[in-house]
Amino acid sequence: GHMDFITCASNLRASNYGIPSADRYRSKQIAGRIVPAIATTTAAVVGLIGMEMVKLARGETEREAYRNAFINLALPLFAVSE
């Protein structure tokens, strides 16, 4: 199945970069942690975009009203700038 492919592909990558390979069970553990992180990041980005879209819908024309955001959930870091 797809986990066999993921395990093989990740072990080929591990071989190329000189990092330890993983068995099927370990690969499934690692992949299982990636999915919630993607969902969390997507939700945060949608929220930030939504805040900017509300400004646009209200007709905000001042450039200074809009913000640029940077998120790093691994640190955790949340930075907003003009």
Secondary structure, 3 states (H helix, E strand, C coil): CHHHHHHHHHHHHHHHHCCCCCCHHHHHHHHHHHHHHHHHHHHHHHHHHHHHHHHHHCCCCCHHHCCEEEEECCCCEEEEEC
